[in-house]
Amino acid sequence: MPQILESPRRLKIIKKAIADAGLLDNPYVKMASPEAVKEKDLYAIHTEQLVDTVKHGSMVGVTAITGDTITNEFTFRAGLRAVGGAKLAAEIARKQPDNVAYALARPPGHHATRTNAMGFCFFNNGAFAANYLTKEQKFKRIAIIDIDNHYGNGMADLFYDRSDVLTLSLHADPKFSFPYQGRVTEIGEREGEGYNICVPLPMEIGDKEYLSAFDRVIIPVVREYNPEIIFVSTGYDGLLGDPYGYLGQSVLGFQVIMERISNLAKEVCEGKIVMTLEGGYKFNELGQAFLASVSPLIPDYEFSKEPESNLSSGGNKGQLKNTLDELKSILKPYWRID
């Protein structure tokens, strides 16, 4: 059985980075421990068959649901608690302006569809929390921005026919990247038509090109949608050289992208942000990329003074331009994009 890099090591690296940066002593940083959701709670977004598959796989021990999504004896309990972590983050963030909460939980979630576990994901943590806010807290508009290297196909699946949750994903081109979905034409259906936005990116695209796509598509659409809260599916596997990634982002790129998202949230939803941990497997840079991403959100903490002066740049600019022009044409009936 192949080695799977989605492991407890990821959280250990991030927790060490938090401690080494002194963030545990920052008065604006508060740690919280979530409760696990109940098994029946998962039926709000997942089928009973999927929940039973994960549960019984854990009871057996090592069970391969797919080639890369493999249970062990702890998976089911960890999955319930990871979903609880996303729910707790949503509860914290929704309560007052400028609240930002990060659910540092694994297994990740954004590939888990209503019926299937895949891509290291068993249950969809962020989708559960967003659905909870719409159903239990009566939120009418939630935007989910996915910055993982891979398309958040589970998010799209769960909200594809809904307009109360806008899903936006920047990801490596599905022609060569798992889950081989996320083309510009995948825009949602029925009530959700126009509310699933895919920005497929060329191989080894750098920070500057990534940000140009973000500025051209994500910012104007989210502004027009005017959500009450922003979720961020936060993956770090876009780092150049990530073993599961295809993009060419740098550590500082994550600081700048979160500056963009923070400013956007302050503009449209009083700064309320929920972050959920997704991918990221370049272990020698994972901790620094995490710190870079949270630095714009924490007063009195600065990762880099001038990150934009040291951003990476990649190739395939012509391909990116063609993609963005095509996307603009497709989305023209739904959104104003220059």
Secondary structure, 3 states (H helix, E strand, C coil): CCCCCCCCHHHHHHHHHHHHCCHHHCCCCCCCCCCCCCHHHHHHCCCHHHHHHHHHHHHHCCEEEECCEEECCCHHHHHHHHHHHHHHHHHHHHCCCCCEEEECCCCCCCCCCCCCCECCECCCHHHHHHHHHHHCCCCCCEEEEECCCCCCHHHHHHHCCCCCEEEEEEEECCCCCCCCCCCCCCCCCHHHCCCEEEEEECCCCCHHHHHHHHHHHHHHHHHHHCCCEEEEEECCCCECCCCCCCCCECHHHHHHHHHHHHHHHHHHCCCCEEEEECCCCCHHHHHHHHHHHHHHHCCCCCCCCCHHHHCCCCCCHHHHHHHHHHHHHHHCCCCCCC
